[in-house]
Amino acid sequence: MIEIENVRKSFGTLEVLKGIDLTVQKGEVVTVIGGSGSGKSTLLTCINGLEPIDAGRIKVDGTEVHAKSTDLNKLRSKIGIVFQQWNAFPHLTVLENVMLAPRKVLGQSKQAAEEMAVKQLTHVGLGEKLQVYPNRMSGGQQQRMAIARALAMSPEYMLFDEVTSALDPQLVGEVLDTLRMLASEGMTMICVTHEMKFAREVSDRVAFFHKGVMAEIAPPEALFGAPKDPELQKFLAATH
Amino acid sequence: MFNTALTWSDLAFLAQGAAMTLAVTAVSVTAGTLLGILFGVIRVQAGPYWSLPLTFVLDVFRSVPLLIQLVLANAFQSIAKLGWGPFTTSCVVLSLYTAAYCTEIVRGGISSVPPTTRRAARSLGMTWWQDMRYIVAPLATRVSLPSWIGLTLGVMKDSALVLWLGLIELLRASQILVTRLQEPLFILLICGAIYFLISFPIARLGGYLEKRWSPND
């Protein structure tokens, strides 16, 4: 369970998160929508401790993320995150990209790490690309590799930060299909996205962020069907 | 027909000089590179403000002509009664000189690794050290290699200046032969050819490594 309590975060004088409360249960899929600069991506990087927070707290399975005593590297191995830019390690093959963290962070044997990597890469449809270097693949393939790389750590939570925003339109579908598959397998996920159709399909709940505030959160039927917040109504009108 | 008074033992004398050049270069480039990596990492980690003293000292080593550094260092070790021979003094000066340049090369290499790539590594649970070791080091090495090869070749040739401390390296050995045999053009031609023979494999090694790594980029 991820518990976010009254989290505040500023970059300089700009307050990007103005007291966010959100609890995500095991197995739940929550998507976060909202305009640029609404703070939704920042929230994700705070959840796995890549960004410090100014106030409030975030707990993952009861462990406070920003407490000094928390071993962040250990915590991060159970929270996978995939970014807008897929950030492949260009000097390693696809297989090595996926095997690196399980070997070095979890201390798995080469054989175990390779088995897991092949399984995850096959799962996201890259079983044929094991020995290829990332820069020889399309953006969609690299993004799916990044997903497999995160999954190989056997995370209990997955955070997706606008994973299709930097992709050519014809490549968006294959990545969203991968996310749909994960959702259907019961992975706990928080997805920041601009894909409204996707959000409507996979989410248990959809949260709308506006200027650092979570303006509305509801199951997709309610949020898209009968939006209450006036900013959300404007946002949906503009994106449809 | 071409005549020369140069004998095989003179050639062996040149070869000994070349061995000295190689020894000074090998020690200096190895020590200078290790120091350069250390200083480069410190500069990146500490940020421009906190590494200001280090940057200043390294700038001194980059700005003052090497010959002056050698003469001053030799005088200093003598005054301080360190008891360093010319070989040690030469290696210390050349190492610091190499380190000063290498620091900038390393800093540039580390800075060339996109922060987002490093963030991805850390987000997988890798420690700072694992990120440096498995992601930053290989990527930065690829970027830095051409400059580093250039630095190594430069130091190899600049090492000729240690003759001022009395070391008989390749250039000094040639000078001695020139004085004795009075065949300056021929001997300097051979001397230049030996420098080339030493440099060429290093340059080719650089080219080979670049080529080997390029299909991944």
Interface residues (C-beta under 8 A of the other chain):
Chain A: N48 L50 N73 K74 L75 R76 S77 G80 I81 F83 Q85 N87 F89 P90 H91 L100 A101 K104 V105 L106 Y133 N135 A146 R149 A150 M153
Chain B: P114 T116 T117 R119 A120 A121 R122 S123 L124 G125 M126 T127 Q130 Y134 I135 P138 L139 R142 W213 P215 N216 D217
